Amino acid sequence: MASSSPPHVAEDVPPFLQLLSDGTVIRFTDCYPLPIPSLPPGQPVVDWMDVLYDASYGLKLRIYRTTAASSSGNKLPVIVYFHDGGYSIGSFDMPNFHVCCVRLASELPAVVLSAHYRLAPEHPFLEGLDDAANVVSWVRAQAAAAEDSADPWLSETANFGRVFVARDSAGGGVVHHTAVRLASGRLGPLDPVCIAGCAMLCPLFGGEGRTASEVEFPPGPFLSLPVVDQAWRLVLPPGSTRDHPLANLFGADSPALDGVALPPMLVVAAAHDLLRDRAADYAARLKGHGEAGGTRGVRGTAPRVLRRRAVR
């Protein structure tokens, strides 16, 4: 006999979201605690527009380009940008991410594609990764389309021979898994698109064993170990530990990267990030993998350097 009691809060992740016992997810619209970055004066004007890249799920991305580039006919590199938010909050149109993309488009300059993807816990993590792969496939389709059928914002301005995939925190995890899918050929041929490199800023990785930085750093204003652990519970398949391959990239059950020719990878770790040691370990392992003939190039730092200052 079905219970008539109202649903209760099964997981409370203040100030971000609540998961109710019936599977309902309540996200709080003003949950993002970081201040909105400012735009320096005198920057080139940036235009943007939203397009639908996956009609099946109503998923959109936002294209950014400078007004000057669109009028001059200059071809600019393309940055495919995946927002952060612990795989469970955020969207491409949040003010923080929007301003960040405006600055990237203006200061690099570049054509920036900021994409939304399905979020946990109502959607399994793998569905979000499928969405990220579909973004790359959409870019390839635009590059291969005839001039009269391609999006004019891209056909006029984008250099598809220099495409970069980038973002920080959870978005960094999306970047890694997308790069592995691309390098292993699981997404098929990319011509005429060339993935020139990937950038991960303070990527969100996990594992059951605690690292030194996780143990020694006190909780910060926005991140603590209980919050990180809770986020993984919401994201990973039920009953999984943080050593699941989606979280721990080098765990016992994680696929080896031997023979996977990843593109050049930039890994950035902040000195006082709880997850600093995981990022440093990731960079070190990729360096070793590259020296063995896998990854074509990795920029990173040793853990002892990261203890003193934030470096690239």
N, C-alpha and C positions, 0 to 999 in steps of 0.2 A: 504494500500500500504506500503510495507516494506521500512524502511528508508535506504538510501544509505550512510549515514554519518558513518565514521569510529568509532569503539568503543572507548569510553573514560574511564578514570580511575574513577571507582566508589568508591573504597576504597584504600587509600594509607597508607601502614603501613611500613614506612622506619625504618631500612634498610632491612626489611624482605621480603615483598611481595607487589604486587599490584593486585587488583581485577578489571578487566575491565567490562564494562557494558554488554558485551555479555557473561559473565560468565568465560572468560579466566582468569587463575591465573598465574601470573608471579612471580616466586620465584628467589631471587638473591642468587647465589651460595656462595658468600662470606659474607652472612648476619649475621653469628653468631658472636656477638661481644666479647664473653668471651675468654680469653687467653687459649691456649691448656695446660692442666696440664702436668707437667713433671713426668717422671718415676724415682724414686729413684734408685741409683746404687745398684747393688748386688741383685736385685730381682730375684726370680726364673723365668726361661724362660716360656713364655705363648704362646701356639699355638692357632690359631683360624681358623675357616672355615665357609663358608656361605652355608646355606641349604634353600631349598624352602619349606615353611610350608603350603602355600595355592596357589596351581597352578591356581585356578580360577582368582585370581587377581595379580599373580606374586609376592606375598609377601614373603620376606625372613627374616631369622634371622641368627645371627652370634653366633657360639658356641665358648666359650673360656675355655681352661683348661691348667693347668701347665704341662710341659713336664715330670716333676718328677712324678706327680700323674698318668699320663697315663702309665708310665713304671712300676710303683710300684703296680698297681692294687688297690690302695686305693680308697674307695668310698667317694666322697665329696658331701656336700649339694649343692643344685641347686638353683640359683637365676634367676628368670624370670624378666627381666629388660625392662621397657618401657621408651623410651626416652621422654624428655620434648620438649618444643617448642610451647606452647600455642595451642596445638591440630592442628596447621596449618603449622608448619615448622619442619624441622629436619628429620633425618633418622638414622638408626642404625650404618651406616658407617661413620658418621661425625667424624672428628678427636677428638673432645672433648669427645663424648660418647665412642668412641673406646678406648681412653686412660683410661677413667674411668673404663671400663669393664676389661681392662688388669690389672689394679691395684686391682680391686675386686677379680679377679680370682687368682692373685698372693698372695695378702696379707692376704686374709681370711684363707685359700684358699677355692675356690668353683668352680663349673662348672657354668658359666654364659651364659645365653641365652638372647641376646639382639635383640629385635624384632622390625621390622617396622610395621606400621599400616596405614590405609588410613587416609588422612588428610582432614580437612575442609579448605576452604569452598566448594570445589568441591564434597566432600563426607560428608554426614551428620555425626554428632558426633557419632550417634548410630552405624554407620558402622565401625568406628574405635574401638568402644567397642566390636562389634562382632568379629573383628580381634583379639583383646586381648583374648577373650574367646576361639577363635580357636587355639591360641598359647598354652593355657593350655590344650586343647583337644589333640593337637599334642604331647605335653609332655606325656599325659596319654597313647596315642597310642604307643609311644616309650617305655614306661615302661611296657606295657602289651605285646609287640611284642616278638615273639620268638627270641632267641639269634642270629640266623642266618639272621634275617630280620630287626633287630633294628639297628639304627645308632651305629657303633662301638665306636664312641667317647663318646656316652652316656652309652651304655651297659657296657663298661669297667670302667667307672669313676663315674657315677652319682648315688647318693643315693636318689632314688625317694621317700623315706620315710621322707625326709627333704627338701621340696621345699618351697622357699620363693618368694613372689612377691613384687617388690620394684621399686621405682624411686622417683624423685622430681618434683616439679612444676606441669605442666600438666600431666606428667607421674604419679604423686601422685593421681590425679583425676581418671586416668585410673585404678590405683590399687584399689581405693575404690569401684568403680562400678563393677570391676571384682570380688572383694571379696564378694560383696553382691550377685552377680549372683551365685557364687560358694556356699555360705552359704545357699542360698534359694533353692538350688537344681535345678536351671534352666539349669545347664550344665550337669545334670545327675550324675551318680556315678563316682568318681574319682579313685577308687581302680585300681591299687596298689599305686597311687600317694597320698601323704598326704601333704596338705598345712600347713606347720608348723608355718607360720606367714607372716605378711605383714609389709612393711616399707614405710612411706611417708615422704619425706623431703621437707619442705616448700610447701605443696600441694596448687594447684591453685583451689580455690573455689570462688564463687561469691554470689551476692545478691544486691538488689536495695538499701537497707539501708546502709549507710556508717558506718564503724566501726571506733573506735578511732584511730587505727594505720593508716587507710587509710586517715583520715583527717589530722593527725598531722605530718606525714612524708612528707618531700619535695620529688619531683621526683628524683629518683636515676639515675645513668648513663645508666641503661638498662631497667628500669621499671618505669612507671608512671600510675596514674589512667586513663588518657585518652587512653593510650595504652592497659591497661587491659580491659576497657569498649569496645574498638574497637575490641579486640580479641573475646570477647563474642558475639559481633554482627556478626562476621564471622562464629562463631561456632554453635550458637543456631539456632533453626528453625526460619524462617522469622516471624517477629512480636512478638517474645518472649521477655520477660524482663529477667533481670539477676536473677529473682526468679524462673526461670524454674528449674525443678527438677534435670536436668543435671548439673546445676551450684550451686544452693542453695539446699544443701542436706537436710535442715531442714525447707524449705519453706512450705507455706500452701498447696501446691499441691504435695509435696514430699512424697513418701511412707514411712510409719513408719518402724523402724527397730525392732519393738517388735517381739520376737520369732525368729529373725534371729541370729543364733549362729556364729558370725564372728570369724575368727581365731585371735590369739594374734596380736595386731596392735601396731607398733611403730610410733609415730608422732613426728617429729622434726620441730621446728619453730625457725627462726633466729630473733634476737632482733630487727633489723632494716628493716625487710621485711614489705612492705606495707600491705601484707596479713597476717601478724603475728596473729592478733586477730581472724581471721577466723580459722586458724589452731588450736589456743588455744581453741576456742569454740568447734571445732570438737572433740578435744581430751577430753575435759570436758564432752561433751555429750556421747561419747563412754564409758567413765568411768562410768557415771551414768547408761548407758544401760547395761554395764557389771555387775554392782552391782545388777541390777534388773533381772539378769539371762540370758543376751544375750551374748555380746562379752566376750570371754574367758579370755582376758587379754589385757590391754591397758597401754602403757607407754606414759606419756605426762607431761605437766606442766601447772600450773595455769597462767593466763594472767599477774598477778602482778610480777611473777618471770621472765617472758619473757621480761618485760620492762627493766630489769637490764642487762641481759646477754642471750646469746644463750645457750640453754640447751637441753638435751634429756629427 
